[in-house]
Amino acid sequence: MPPPAVRLALLWHMHQPYYLDPPTGESVLPWVRLHAIKDYGGMVAMLEAYPGVRVTFNLVPALVEQVEAYAAERTWDRQLVLGLRPATELDRADTEWFVREGFHAHPPTMIEPYPRYAELWRRQASGVPFDAAALTDLQVWQKLAWVDPDVARADPRIVGLRAKGRDYDDADKAALREVELALLRRVVPLYRSAADRGQVELSCSPYFHPILPLLCDSAAHHDAHPGAPLPHPAFRWPEDADDQLVRAAQAHAGWFGRPPAGVWPSEGGVSPATAAAVARAGFRWMATDEAILRASRALAGLETPAALCHRTHEIATPDGPVRVVFRDHGLSDAIGFTYQGWAAEGAVGDFVERLRAAGRQAALPGSPPTVAVILDGENAWEHYADGGRPFLRALYGALEAAADIEPVTMSEATTGEAEPLPRLFAGSWIHADFGIWIGHADDRRAWAQLARARAAFAKEAKGLDAAAVEGARQALRAAEGSDWFWWYGDDHSSLHDRDFDALFRRHVRRAWHHLGLEVPADLYESNITTEVAGDDVLRPVAVADGDRTGGYFGRLGWVGLERPAGSMSRGTERRVRACEVAATDAALWAEAAFDGAARVSLEMTTLDGRAAAVDGAPGQPLELRWDAVQAVAGEVVRVRVVARDSVGRILETVPADGIGRRLAVPDAGGASVWTA
């Protein structure tokens, strides 16, 4: 049999922030639990049907720790507790909180397909109070919608609950809880079994998912942005990078029976100091984005032919060599962002052809090139139909059937000859820099708080007992995670920014408490100075004639559809080049340009499902009247702009979540400025 034309090294990165608050045992947010009952187990379970497909799963130790805590019922979150309590026992505050928090799912794929859940969603949006029956149904559906789609089709308890649809009782909630616990408890055994049979490789990240180059030296930010502001005092504790890596490898070996051969540095963040730390910790390979390869070669005055991005490289460090794989960000982002609106077979056909083209471009004499596709392994599927299972099955089936494509693990991809990499640029998989985590004043304030606590630990720890030292050290480790800094600033935002901010400061305060020192006053004040995103309604307000300073973005009549949100990032520039939407009392107006778009649509949907849209060419003004959906003054509608290619596939939506921004319809002849 001839050798394959191309090898595919597919890595699914599984990660959540460290939501555990150790003093209470509570998880501040429910995402570990919800993703665990849907994707963390389901993603690896489905591979057993495709024995010819080999992949790598990168499991962040802080995530595994939290999954195991849920499985052993050592942790809980407010949504879990209130969801199990009889609806009649919830007081007004708990009821309002649960109704507000009960719809954190992508509506087109996880709410609207279920009539009762969609009905409850519209009820919440319209402000109609929830009685006990509606609240009980919400307690079931906010969890039922997250159950692994394959389990939902096979487990008679879930089949029965979905068939029932409404009018649930406490016995139904108890049955759903039994399934939930079983799904939580299967996660680690499923990965261990898949690794034992040799089908998957399990790699890891630093324990609490810190940005390693910034732990080693916050001045690593200057590689991409010379002279950019840095936190004061600087953060420069390379021994913390060693600690996070060694602890990760040890914990991983305990859970899965073998140490990991490789590491995905958090957010693909690398630097020369990071590479040395990776080597010292005993890892053989690491991975990052192809933009880092281009920037690294540019340091040496070298161009980077596209073919080089699909070859394994090796960098020498004082502590030994490390193999480096560079992800193909085009193919990776296609799965993460582009294919969600496509039919599964069409998406897989496009992916396979692009994979083959990359292989031809990088063809080597004697051995096939390796294309690395690396992305989040859980977040994308909320936006795919049926939890992404049709796409994944079509993909795995196509890979298994293709004689010219060989799926390989990352260790297999990094075996054999390697291109030397004389220098390594300091950057991440997002724009080849660290701007998201240190580029905003809010980021730098948090880094400075962490640096002061870390310096106090270095000074005071020798005089403390072992328990206090370990308590302070553990608090600092958790505070070093990347996620707190992800949500600071104006580059990403969510409904839970203040939860992340509060938890970061709580971790740092705990370190001071363990040290027996007075907690700095600024750790009791929010670090957030930018607006926190949300699903709040933009409403028109009257302004004085000629006033151009009020309103949401300070532009008369213009509304902001785009709100940075979400835990995923493309790592490349977005397709959208310009998008502006104006509102009058009679109509919406839009003008938008997107790279590669053949058609742009302005769409409006009422909360009870009335919809209208107008199409045009990119950059062409579009008008959509409020009365196209018989919208009345004060009614809330959702509005979005959609770019499609020549065959109608979605390229991009504004806002990026695809759901639509909520706007209140103005009065005729009335207000012209919009405020949140």
Helices and strands as residue ranges (DSSP letters): E 6-14, E 20-21, E 26-27, H 31-35, I 36-40, H 42-45, G 46-49, E 55-59, H 61-71, H 78-84, G 87-89, H 92-101, I 107-111, H 115-126, H 132-144, H 149-154, H 156-164, H 170-196, E 200-204, H 212-216, G 218-223, H 238-256, E 262-263, G 266-268, H 272-280, E 285-289, H 290-299, G 306-310, E 313-315, E 322-327, H 329-333, I 334-338, G 339-341, H 344-361, E 370-376, G 379-383, G 385-388, H 389-401, E 405-408, H 410-413, E 419-420, H 435-438, H 441-460, G 461-463, H 466-479, H 483-487, H 497-515, G 521-524, E 539-541, E 558-559, E 576-583, E 587-594, E 599-606, E 611-616, E 622-625, G 626-629, E 636-644, E 650-654, E 661-664, E 673-675
